[in-house]
């Protein structure tokens, strides 16, 4: 194998590696964007779950108040 052939082979390998790295960079960008969107949706879900939990706690408090009121009325 001559030096020119070796250089040509090295140039081909270099080009293949360059393309591979470019593909990896593009995939990483897509993955990062998907992860950001997933994180955003999870935070929104957590916020909504917090609101639901607050609503349930309020309803429980109201139910306890009504229960005590009914007990007082039954005892009179």
Secondary structure, DSSP 4 states (H G I P E B T S, - for coil): --HHHHHHHHHHHHHHHHHHHHHHHHHHHHHHHHHHHHHHHHHHHHHHHHHHHHHHHHHHHHHHHHHHHHHHHHH-
